[in-house]
Amino acid sequence: MNLPSLAVRRPITTVMFMLVVVLFGMVSSSRLPIDLYPNIEIPVAIVNTTYANVAPEEIEKLVTRPIEEVMGTVADIDAITSITREGSSIVIAQFKIGTDMDFATLDMREKVDMVAGFLPDGASDPMVMRIDINATPIMQVAVSGADVATLQRYADDVLKPSVERVQGVASAEVSGGYEEYVSIQVDTAKMEGYGLTLDRVAGILGAENINMPAGTVFQGDKELLLRGIGEFEDLEEIRDLPIPLGTGGILRVREIAVVEMANKEQSSITKVDGEPAVSIAVQKQSGTNTVAVANAVRQSLLETAKGSEYEVRVIYDQSDFIKRSINQVANNGMVGGILAVFVLFIFLRSVRSTIIIGLAIPISVIATFILIYFNGITLNMMTLGGLALGIGMLVDNAVVVLENIYRFVQEGKPRKEAAVEGAREVAMAVTASTLTTIAVFLPIVFVEGVTSIMFRELALTVTFSLVSSLVVSLTLVPMLASKLLVVDEQQGMHHANRAKPVAFLLDQADRFYSRLEEGYRNLLRWALHHKKTVVLGAFVFFVASMLSMVLVGKEFMPMTDEGTFTINLETEPGAGVEEIGSLVDQVVEAILDVPELDYVFTNASISSGIRMMNSGAVQGMLVPLDQRNRSVDDVVVDIEGRIARIPGMKATVAATSSTGMMGGGSAISIQIKGDDLELLEDLALQVGDKVGTVQGARNISNSLEDAIPQVEMRLDRNNASRFGLTTAQVASEVKNVLDGKTATRYRIEGDEIDVVLEGDTRYQESITALEQMPIGTPAGGTVPLGLVADIQGRSGPLQINREDQARTVTVSADVYGRDLGLVSAEIQTLVDAMELPRGYTIEFGGQNQEMVEAFSDLGLALILALILVYMIIASQFESLLAPFIIMFTTPLAFSAGTLGLFLTNRNLNVPSIIGYIMLAGIVVNNAIVLIDYIQTRMARGEDTYTAITNAGPIRLRPILMTTLTTVLALFPLALGIGEGAELQAPMSTVVIFGLSISMFLTLVFIPVLFSIMDNRHRKFLAAREARRMKRELKRKGEAL
């Protein structure tokens, strides 16, 4: 089917088709979910088990190891790591990319169930959970203006239900307040006198507080359900509960215990700008529109809190940065589009002609929205970056088509005939150009990890937009050209019939282009007579540019300035929440006068699990980027100096960035594996010292550098056996007395709270008091704890990390002021020089490892892309020589891109390598158009020199137009100004420099190379023909 001919013959049909595309595109764009980055699904699941107040070493032996062993039998697992802390075991299973996590977690649960029964009493049931990187809170709300208990009730009873009713909200978690429970404070002396134990009392409470079915009864001909009702209705019922004694009598709970409502010890203190508060963390459902959900939550809070005496503030809203970033990218795209259209007007000299091309941009973009929507892709930084990147390329096809039609009209052909013939002549060239650009994205199938996920959506967006632009250029552009195209009859003369500013602009453009065209014609002739000089110059440029790579830094992903930072405080092990809160207050006081600071949100906690225990956190939000003069990194350095002298803590300050979650944790992560914790700690300290000597490394820490002060209770088995006691019995009873025992749950106002039996607190006051704790014996008597156990203080590890079932210590560090690649290389050299004991190994991980793996995958993708581009060009030209010549533009363009990174002081990272891959498909397009036309003229009978000198100036205009539109469309992105611009700037820089310099190379070096190769090819053919003729004459002579 001849698309240009069909479109020109059926203009109404063509317009209607485009209107349908616009209609569907606008509907699709309005329904696209908006997010910051693509939906990143990491194939990771965890097994979380709690064992309250048990030291890490015991949990490692009793809980972590059995779970690790059974996890090793799960299919498709890539790596198993674990974190064991006081009271918590977390086993992390990392699966191979592409694993079906629904089946994987089901398999994990089956394996965990096999060992759950062998775990110690008191350990919770292991919980298997998938890790969803997108499940982080999108909004943090602070409630202040009253005491914490009142704020907790207001947040729980009013705000939380209101927020959770919002469509798209998954959960709203309240923290920072008090948790109520029913306290049954037992007098252990009285309980001992009656021969009772905590376990016995807890069992009675649990058995009495229950509603359960008791069968059915008949009343007449009706069958009625019989239920046994025993749930406690108030605290008096608990106080009056009878407890049977072994002697035959009973006593009431009130006789041995005090029953009352109480608040559990506050494990975290939350403040906003130093004022006590509670916080609400809002999470959205997977796949929903972040911006829409955040706006709905804000509206709900506004309506719910209207008239309230409490202050409700949104202290963090991810959608704010998303909206600013998306708007910035969209604005950059619009500015680039306007610049591209301006360039088109200068070259085409007609508003009508410019409108023809100008329509190609919005229609292609709108058509792209349809394809994005139906492929389930969100509107995010990568897809918008792909659109902005594609805007300049969107007009390339249309420019080539229209310019060829314009030339046919100038030659005197009617507009309709010129539209059909002009579009048909370059249809194959523009199709091949589009295919070469699209083909570079096919090797993405060999890229793994986060890089693949991020790259995939950008690649699909660019592909969709280019396919749309190809269709538009072969249908709408010829049709509109047949109706609207006019030729500038005054080209090269004064435009007297135009407005003065326009006339002046066009006159100057004509003069400039005439001089440029004549200068290029002379340069081309000179180059064809000085081929060796041109080739040598290109080679020198290539070598010099590639040498600049040594001075270009390397990193995994550029960090975005999102205006947020965190200060993590580590205190002395065993510090209480009040002490941590006091240190946090000192930090806040030290930084409140930072001019860029908008607000601070603090949390002091003694929680355990994945988060640091006995720690404080300060989250700071700066004013928007356009309202401050310093970057978030500069502010971080300022804050480090302000809090360095605060005693009693170790603080690390870091800017937070959404791209940080893609980089494998810390910038530097060195893992030391072995068995002995003390030796591991010694090696970790040595490695940490070496890392500290490298310039640019900061916030150095290791996972074993702190120790928990703990009391060790070792059973005297000889004495204990005389009383019939075992270690498990003694430890269990001691734990019940000190920590309390949750006997049952009490229902109050629709909620259930714990009913906890608590022993005498005097046994917690000292080790001496602990030794006097009475321990019940099987015979019914008691014995002091000190008589059957030796109790003494010692220190234990804060955390035990394991990887692949071996103990691991991780030395971590951030990088500031230097690039990651250089810092990592220096650290690698220092660490490699260390002598390690037998059985101990050191491995590098973190962002450096992610960077190495990503660069390796993308390098393979780049090589495959170059091969595919060559194959497509070879198919178009039905030749092996022409594509070989055209492909010479790619190494020269790559060297120009490298020079661009060096001159702009930008690093080599994943986005810039993606820029190289895109460059491989873009840079050959100009050469394709030029070589194709040279061969066309040679087919008409012109010799090589004449064909080149004629084709070059004729193709100068479309080459300049396509290059300038792409470069100017990317120019706003390359400036790297505004929120989120850091991600597109390296990629745009590579493409701009590579495309700009390669344009000159295409216009000069490629014709010279074509001439050299063509002459050699002709000589080769002539020599082969001469040999053939010689053999033929020889045969004829022998025949005679």
N, C-alpha and C positions, 0 to 999 in steps of 0.2 A: 504494500500500500504506500502511495506517495502522499505523506502527510501534508507537506506544503501545498501541493496541488489541491488536495481535498479541502484544506482550510480556506484557500483563496476562492475556490468555487462555491463553498457553502459558508459564507461569513456569518449569517444569522445562527446557524448551527454551532459554529465555533464560539460565538459570543455567549450563547445559551449554556454551552458546556462549561465555559469559564465561570459564568454566574453560578452554576450549580456547585462548582468547586469552591467558589467564594462563600456561598451559603453554608455548605457543609463544613468548611474550614472555620468559619466564625462560630458555629455551634460547637465544634470540637474544641476550639481554643477556650471557650467559656467553661468547658467541663474538665479541662486538664487539671489534675492535682498539682499544687505548687509546693515544692520542697527545696531545700538547700542543695542537696546532692542526690544522686540516684539511690534507689532502695538497695542498700548493701546487705546482702544476706551472707553472714559468716557461718560456716558449718561447724559450730561449736556448741557443746552442751556441757552442763556441769552436774555433779552429784554433790549436794550440800547436806552435811550431817552436823548437827550440834550435839555437844556433850559438855554441858555447862560446867565452868570452873575446873576443867581438867587441863593439865599442862600439855603443851604441844607434843612432847616426846611420847607421852602415853597415848594421845590421840593418834599419832602417827602409827604406833604399833597396833593398837586395838581397832582402829577404824580405817585410816587412810590406806594402809597396805592391803588389807583384804579387798577393799573396793577397787584399788588399782589392779590387783591381780585378775579380778573377774572382768574388769573393763577391757583388759588386753585381749579378750576373746570376742569382742564386738567387731563386726565386719566394717571395713572401710575407714578404720581409725588411722589417722596420720601420726598423731602424737598424743601422749598422756602426760599431763603435768598435774601437780597438786600443791595446795597451800594449806599448811596445818598451823593453826594458831590456837591460843588458849580458848577452849570451848568450841572450836570450829574446825571442821575438815571440809575442804573443797577440792574435789577431783575434777579436773578440766579435760574433756575429751575433744580433741580437734580432729575433724573429719576431712576427707579429701574433698576438693572443690567439686560441687555438683551432686553431693550425696543428698538423698531424700531424707531430710531431717525428721519427718514424721515417723518413718519406719525406723530410723536410727535411734531415736529416743525411746520408741517402743521396745526395741531390742535391748537398750540400756536398762530399762525398767525391769525387764525379765531377768537380766543378769544380776541386777542389784537385789532383787527379791530372793535370789539364791543365797546371798550372804547376810541378808537383813536379820535373820534369826540368830546368827552367830555374833552379832555386835553386842557390846556390853549393855547391861541394864542401865537405864538413865540416858542412853544415847537416843536421839530422835530417829524416827524413820527416815532413811535417806531420801532426799527429794531430788528428782531428775528434772532439770529445767534447760530449755533452749535459751541461748543468749541472742537477743535481738538488739543489734547495735542501734536500731532506729527507735528502741523503746525508752531511750533516755527522755527525761522530762522536757517538754517543749515550753513549759512556763513554770515559774516559781512565784508564788504569791505569799506575801507576808502580812500577818494580822497583828496589830499592836494597839496600845491605848488602854490596857488594863492589866491585871495580874495574869500570870500564865495559865492558871487553872480556868479562869473565866474565858480567856481567849481560846483555850483548847475546846471547851464546851461549845462556844460559838462557831468555831471552825468545823467541829465534828457534826453538830446538829443542824447548822444553817448553811454554811458555805459549801461544804463537801457534797451534800446531796444535790445542791443546785448545780454545781459544776459537773457532777457525774451524769446529770440528765441531759447535758449538751450533746447533740449528735456528733459522733466522732471521737468523744473522750473515752479512753479505756479505763482510767482510774484517776483518783485524786487522793494522794497520801498526805496525812497530817503528821507533822513531827515537831519536836521542840517543846511539847507540853508534858503533862502528867498522865500516867495510866493508873486508873483505879483498880483496886482488888479488895477482896474480903480477907482481912488479916485475922487469923486465929493464933494469938500469942500464947503459947503453952507454957505452963509452969512445970518445967521438967522434974523438979523435986517432987511435986505432988503426983505427977504422972508415974514417976518411979515408985512412989509409995503404993500406988494402986496396981503396980505390975503391968502398966500399959506402955506401949511404944508408939512412936509417931506413925509407923506403918499400920499398926492396928487401928488407930483413930482415923487415919486417912482412908482405910478400907471401909470403915463403917460409914463415914461421910459420903463416900462415893456410892455405896450400895443403897443408902437412904434417899439421895437426891436423884431420883429417876422416875420418869413416866414410861410405862411399858404396857403393851397389850397383854390381857389375861384370858383371852378366849372370847366366847360368845354365850349369851343367855337368851332364853325365850320369855317373852311377855305376851301371853295369848298366842296368836299366830304370827307374831313378829319376832324376828331374830335380831338381837341387839348386840353391839360390840361392847365388850367389857374391857375397861382400861384401869390399870393400877396407877394411881396418882401419888407421887411422893416428892416432886420437886419443891425445893424450899421457896416460900413466898416472901419471907422477910428474914431479917437477921435474928429476930426473937426465936424463930423456929429453929435456927441453927443453935442458938444458946441453950434452948430447952431440949435439944436432941439427947435421948438417953443412950448411955454407953454401957453395955453389959460387962460385968467384971468376972474374973475367973472364980471368985468366991461365991458367986450366985447373985450378988446384988447388982444395982445399977447406980450410975451417977450421971449428972448433966454436964454438958460441955462447959457451961458457965462455971462449974466448980473447979475445973483445972485449966481454964483458958479465958482470955479476954477476946471477945469477938467484936470487930468494928470495921467500918469502911476506911481504907487508907490509900495513899498514893505510893506507887512503886518509886524507888529511888530514881531521880531524874538522871537519865543516861546521856542527855544532850541538852545544851543551852543554846537557843537561837536568838540572835539580835539583828536589828536593822538600824544602821547608823548609831549603834550603841544602846538602842532601846530594846528591852525584852519583847520577844515576839514568838509566834508560832508560824510555821510555814506550811504551805500546801504545794506539793509537787504534782503537776498535771501531766499525764501521759496521753498521747493520742493513739487511736487504733491504727494498725498497720494499713498502709495504702490510702489513708485519708489525706485531705488537703490541709497541710500544717497551717497555712495562713488563714484559711476559712475557720478551722477549729479554734485557733487562737483568738480570732475576732469574735467568735460566738462566746467563748469563755469570758472575754473582757466584757461583753454586753451583759452576760448573765451575772457577773460579779457586780457590775454597775447597778443593775436593777435590784439584786438581792441586798446589797450593802447600802442602798439608798436610805438615808435617815438614820443609819446605825451610828452609835456612839463610838464605835471602834474604827480605826484607820486600816483600810484594806489597800495594799499597794502591790502592783505587779512589779517585782524587782528584776525579773528576767523573762524575756519573751523572745524565743528563737525566731519568731516570725518577723520581728523588727529588722534583724540583720538580713533575713531572707528577702524581705521587701526592698530594703535598701540595695542589696546586692543585685537582685533581679532587675530593679529599676535602673541601676548603674549600667548593667550589661545591655539592657534594652535601649537606654539612651545612647550608649556607645555605638550600638548597631544602627540606630537612627541617624546619628551624626555621620557615621561611615557611609550609610546609604545616601545621605544628602551630598556628601563630598563626591561620591561615585557619580551621582546624577549630574552634578556640576561639571565634572570632567567630560561626561558624555555630551553635554550641551556645547562645551568648548569645541569638541571635535566634530560634532554633527551639525552645529551652527543653526539648528532649527528646533523650535519648541515642539513641533509635531514629532520630529524624529526622537527627541528626548523623551517625550511622553510614551512613545512606542516601547522604548527600553525601560523607562521608569515603571511602566505597568508590569513588567516581567518580575520585578522585585517583590511587590506585595502579593501578587497572585502566586508566585512560587512559594513564598513564606506561608501564606494561608493554606495552600495545598499541603505543605509539610505538616501543618498542625493536624490534618486529617490522618496522615500516616502515623504520626506520633501517638495520637489518641487511640487508634485501633490496634497499636502494638503495645498498649499498656505502659507507656513511658510517661514519667512525670515531667513537668516544666521546671527545670532546675538549672543550676549554674552550668552544667555540662551541655545540656540540650540548647540553652540559650547561647552559650559560647559557640556551639556548633552552628547555630543560626547566624550569629554575628560574624563568625568566620566564613560562612557560606555566602553572606550578602554580596561580597565583592566578586565571588565566583559565580553567583547566580546570573550576573549580567554577561559573563564571558561568552556563553553560547549565543545569547541574543545579539551581542555586539558583533561577533564574527558574521552571523547571518545577516544582520541589518547592513553592516559595512559592505558586504559583498553585493547585496541588493542595491545599495546606494551607488556602487561602482557601475553596475549594469545600467541603472537609470541615467547616470552621467554619460554613459556611452551611447544613449539615445533610444534604449529599448523602452517599450510601454511598461507602466508600473506593474500591471498584473503579470506580464511575462517575466519582467525582471524579478518580481517577488518569487515566482515559482522556480525559475532557473537559478537565481542567486542562492536560494535556500537549498535547492537540490545539489548544487555544486559543492557546498561545504557541509552537507548533512553527514557524510561519512567522517569528515575530520572532527566535527563537533561531537559526534557520537563517540568516536575513539577517545577524544579528550576527556569526555565525561567518564567513560569506562576506565581510563587510566587512573583518574582521581578516585573512583569508587573502588577499584581493585586493590588499592593500597590498604583498605580496611579489612579485606578478607582474611589475612593472616591473624586477625584477632583471636581466632579459635585456638591458637597456640599460646596465647597469653593467659596467665592464671592470676588468681588472687584479686585483691581490690583493684589493681590496675586494669584488669580485664573488665570489671564491672563499670568503672568510671569511663574507660575508653569506649566501651560498647555503645553507650547512649550517645556520646558525641559522634561516633562513627555513623550510627544509624541516622542521626539528625542530618549530618552533612550529606549522606547518601540520599536520603529522602528529598532534601532540598535540590540536589543536583539533578535527580531524575525528574522532579517537577519542572526545573528550569529548562531541561532538554526538551520536554514535551511542549512547554510554552514557546521556546525559540523556534520550533519546527511547525507550530500551528498558529498561535496568536500573532507572533511577530510578522510572518509573511502576510497574514491576512490584513493586519493593520497597515503594513507597509504598502500594500496594494491600494489602500484607501487614503492614507494620510501622508505618505512620504513625499517630501519636496526636496529639490536639489537647490543648494545655495548657488544661484547664478552669479553672485558677486564674489565668489571665493577668489581670493587673491587681489580683490579690488576694495575700494572704500564702500562700506555698507551704508549708503546714504539714506536708505528707506527704513532704517532701524532707529530706535531711540538712541540718543547720544551715548549713554553709558554702555548699552549693548553693542552699539556700533564700534565704539572704542575698544571694547573687550574682544570682539570678533576680529577687528583689524589687527590688533596686536597678536592675537592667536594665529592669524594667517601668516603674518610676518615671521613669527617665531617658528611655526611649523615649516614654512618654506625654507628658512635657513637650516632648520634641523634636518629636513629631508635631503637638501642638497649636501649638507655636511656629512650625513650618513652615506649618501651615494659615493662621495669622494673617499670617505673612510673605508667603505667596502671595497672600492677599487684598489686603494692602497694595500689593504689587508690581503687581497688576492694576489698581489705582486710581492708581498713580504710574509709569506706563509710561515716560514720558520720563526720569524720574530713574534708573530701572533701566538703560535703554539708555545714557544718558550715563555712568553709573558703570562699566558694562562697557567702554565705549569708552576711558574714562580709564585703567582698569586695563590694557587692551590696549596703549595707547601707552606707559604708564609701564614696563610689563614689557619691551616690545620695545626701549625705550631702554637697558635694562640690557645688551643684546647688545653695545653698544659697549665695555663693561667686561669682557666675557667673553673669555678668551684662546682662541686657536685652535692646533690641532696636528693632525698626521695620525693617529697612534695613541698612546694612553697607554703610557708605558713601565712595564713590570712590574718590581717589585723581586724579582729572582731570587737576590739575595745573591751575585752574582759581579761581578768587575771585572777589567779588563785595564790594564796599564801598558805602553805601547809606547815603546821607547827607540830614538832615532835617534842614531847616532854620526857622527864625522867620516868622510867617504867614504874607503874603503881600509882601515878598521880591521879587525884580525884578530879571530878568534873568541875568543881568550884575553882580549883587551882588552875586548871586549863583555861577556864573562862576568864580568870583574872589576867592571864598572859594574853589572851585574845583581845581583851579590852585595852591593854597597853599597846598592842600592835595597831589597833584601830585609832587610838589617840595619836599615834606617831604619823599616820598617813592621811588623816582627815583633811589636812590643809593642802594636799596635792591638788593643783589647780584644775587638772583634767578630770578629777574624780567626780562621778555623778552620785553614787551611793555605794555602801558596803553592806554585805550580808555575811554574818558570822555564825559559826556553829562549833561548839565545844562538846566532844563526845568521848565516851569510854566504850564504844561499841566494838564488837569483834566481827570477824568474817573477812570478806574481801577487803573492806575498808580498814584503814589503820586504826588501831585501838589506842586509847589514851592520846588523842590528837585533837588539834583544833584546825579549823579551816576558815579563811577569810576570802570571800569572793567579792571582787570589785568590778564595777561597771564604769567605764569612762564615757564621757560625752561623745556624740557622733564624730566621725573622722573629720568632717568639714568644719567642726567647731574647735579643733585643737591643733596645736603646732607640733606636738611630739607624738611619735608612734607609741604603740603599747609596749614595745621592747625598751624604748627609752624610759618610759614610766617605770617599768619593772626594775631597771638598773637604779633609778632614783629611790624606789621603795626599799630595795636591798640595802642601800646605804643607811636609810632611816631606821630600820629595825635591827641592824647588825649588833647593836650594843645592848639589846634587851636580854637580861640574863635568864637562865633557867630553861632555855628552849633551843631547839635547832630549827631554823626556818628555811624553807625553799620557796622562792617566788618564781612563777612561770606564767607567761601569757598563754591563754587558752585559745585553741583554734580548732575548728571543725575538721580541718585536714589532718590534725594530729592523731585523730582516731584511726586514720588509714595507715599510719606509719609504724605499726608494731610496737607501740609504747615509747620508751625513752629513746633519745637519739643514739646514745651509746648503751649497749647492754652486753655485758660479758658474763658468760655462765661458766662457773667452775664446778665440776662434778667430782664426787668422791663419797666416802662413807663416814669419815670421822668429822664431826662438827667443829671441833677445836682446830683441826688442821685446815679445814675449809675456811674457817674464819681468819686464820693466819694468812692463808693465800689470798683471801679477799682483801685484807688490809694491804698486802704487798701490791696487788693489782691497783687498788684504789690510790695508793701513793704514786704509782707510775702514771696513772691517768691524770692525777693532780698536777703533774709537771708539764702537761701538754697545754699549750696556749689555746684558749677557746673552750676548754672543758670546765663545766661548773656544776653545782648541785650534785656533787659526787656522793653516792651512798651505796650501802650494800644491805642485803636482806638479813644479815646476821649481826649487824653492828651493835644492836641493843640486846639486853637480856632482861628477863622478867624476874624480879625478886619473888621467890616462892618458898613455901614451907614443905619439906619432904617428910612424909610419915611412912616409916618402914616398920612393918610388923615384926615383933619378936615371936617367931613361930612356936618356940618351946613354951613360953608362957601362954600364948593365945590358944594352943591346942589343949591345954589343961582346962580351959573354960569353954572349949568347943567352938572357938571363933576362927574365921578365915579372913584373909585380906579383903575380899569382896564384901563380907558382912560388915566389917569395921568401917571401911571406906564409905559404904552406902549409908550407914547410920550417922556417921560424922557429917556427910554431905547434907542429909535431911535436916539435921539440927542447925547447921551453919547457914545453909541457903534456903531452907524451907522446902516443904513438899506440897506440890499442887495436888490437892485431894479431889477436886471436882470443879464444876463451873456453875456460877450463880447467875440466873437470868434477871436482869433489871432494865426496865423501860425498853424492851426489845433487843438489848445487847447482852452478851454473855461475858462475864469477867471471872478471873481466877479466884478460887478459894484456896488460900495457902496456909498450911500449918507451919508455924515458925517457932524455933526453939529459943532458949534463953540467949540473949545477945552477949551476956557476960563471957561466954566461951570464946568470943571473937576478939576480946580485948588484948590478949597476949598469949604467947606459947604456953606460959605457966598455967593460965586459966584453961587453955585447951586441953592440957594434960589431965585436968580434973573432970572432964566430961564423962558422965556415966555411959557405959556401953552395955546394952542388954545382952544376956547370955541365953542359950537355948534352955537352960535349967530354970529360967525365970528370974534370976538375980541380975545384978549389975556389977561392973568392974570399971575402975577408972581407966581412961584411955592411956595414960602414961604408964600403966602397969603392963600393957600388952603391945605397946608401940614406942619406937624411938622417934622423936620429933625434933627436927633441926632445920634451920634456914639455909638456903642456897640460891643460886641464880640459874635460870634456864633460858633457852633460846626464845626470842620473841616470836619467831616464825621459822618453820621448816619448809623449804621448797623442795619439790621433787620433780624430776623429769625423766620419763621412760624408766620409772621405778628405781631411780638413783637420786640420792640427795644432791641438791644443787644450791649454790650460793650465787646470787646475781649482783654484779657491780654495775650500777647505772650512773649515767651522767647526761646532762644536757649540753648543747653546743650553742655558744653565743659569740658573735663577732667574726667567726670563720666558717668555712663551709664544712659540711659533714664528711665529705670524702677525704679531705686533707687531714682533719683531726683523727678520723678512724685509721688512716694509713699510719700516722705517727704512733698511735696507741698500739696498733697491730705489731709494729716493729719492736716496741718496748716489751710487749707481752711475749712475743715469740722468743725473746732472749732469756726468759725465765726458765729455770730448771724445776720441773714438776716431779713430785714423788710418784712412785709406781702406782698405777691405778687411778690417777687423777688427770683430768683433761680440762682444757679451756676452749670454749666456743664463743663466737660472736653472734649476736642477734640484734633485736631492736630495729630501728629505722635503717641502720646501715645494712643489715641483712636483707631487709625488704628492698632497699635500693639496689643492691647487687642482683637480687633475683629479678626485679622488675627490669633493670637495664639488660639483663641477659635475655629475658623473654622478648622485650621490645626490639633488641638487636636482631634476634631471629626473625621477628615480624618484618623488620625493615628489609632484611635480605630477601625474604620471600616476596615482599611488595615490589622490589626492584625487578625480580624475575618475572612476576606477573605483568608488570608494566611493559617489559620488553616483549613478552609473548603477545600482548594485545596490539602493540605497535607493529610487530612483525606480521600479525594477521591482517592488519589494515593495509600495510604496504605490500604484502605478499613478497617480502624481501627480508633477508637477514642483515643486509648492510645498512639500510636506512635506519632501522631502530638502533643499531649499534652506534651510529653517529649521534642520533638524538639522545641516547642514554648518557653521552658524555656531559650533558648539562647537569646531571644529578650530583656527581662528586664536586663539581665546581659550585653548585648551589649549596651543598652541605657545608663546604668550607666557608662560603659567604655567611651562612647561618651561624656557624661557630664564631666567625669574626663579629657578628652582631651581638652574640652573648657576651663576648669579651668587651666590646666597646660600651655596652649598656650595663656592664657589671652585674649580669644576671647569671644564675647557676644553671648547670645542666641537670635537669630533673625529668620526671615523667611527662609533664606537659610539653617541655621543650623537645623531648624525643618524639612525642606525638607530632610536634611541628615538623620534625625531619621526615617522618613517615608521610605526612600530608604533602610536604614539599616534593617528595618523590613522584607523586601523582600530578601535582600542579605544574611543576617547572617544565615538564616535557611538552605541555600543551602548545606553547608558543613555537617550539621547534617543530612540532607536528604540522602546525598550520604553515610554517615557512617552507619546510622540506616538501610538503605535499604540493605546494604551489610551484616550487622550483621544478619538481618532476613533471607537473602539468605542462609547464612552458617547454621543458625539454621534449616532452611527447609531441609538442606542436612543431618541433624541428629546430629549436634554438640550441646552440651549443651551451656547454656548462657555464662558461664565464658570462655569456649574455643572459642566460636564464637566471643566474644568481643576481646579477646587477639590475635586472628588471624586476625580479620577484621581491627582492629585499625592500626597496622603497615602497612598492605597492602594499606589502604586508606590514610596513612600519606602523601605519595608523591603527589597525586592529590589535597589533601586539602592544603598542603603547596604551591603547584604551583598556584592554583586558588587564594589563599589569597594573596600571594606575588605579583602576576601580577596585581591584583586590587589595592593593597596598593601602589606599586611602580608607577603605572600609575597615581595615584592621588597625589603622593608625591609632584611633582612640583606645582600643584595647591594649595596644603595645605600650601606651603611656603608663599603664598600671596605676591610674588615679581612681580613688573611690573604693568603697567596700567590695571585697571579693575580687578585685581586679588582679590580685597577685596570681590567681590561677591561670588566667588567660594570657597574661603579659609575656611569659617566656615563649609560649607557643607562637604568639603573634609576632614576636621579635624575630624568631627563626624564619618564619614564612616571609616577613617583610624584607629582611636583608637577603635571604636566599633568592626570592623572586625578583627583587630589584636588580641585583648584580647579575643574576642569570639572564635577565632581559638583554643586557648589553652583550653578554656572552653568546646568547642565541643569535643576536643580530650580526655579530662579527665572527666569533670563534666557530660557530656551527657551519656557516657558509664556507669558511676556509677549510674546515675539516671535511666537509662534503666534497669540496673541490679536490682535496688531496686523495680522499678515498675513491672518488669517481675516476680520477686520472689513473690511479693504481689499478682500479678494476678494469678500466678500458685497456691499459697496457697488458694486464693479465689475459684478458680476452683476446687481444691482438696476438700475443705470444702463443696462446693456445691454438688460435686459428692458423698461425704461421706453421706451427708444428704439425697440425693436421694436414695442411696443404703440402708440406714437405713429405709427409708419409704417403700422401695420395700420389704425388709426382713420382716418388720412389717406386711405388707399386706399379704405376703405369710404365716406368722405364724397365722394370724387371719383366713386365708382360711383353714388351717389345723385344 
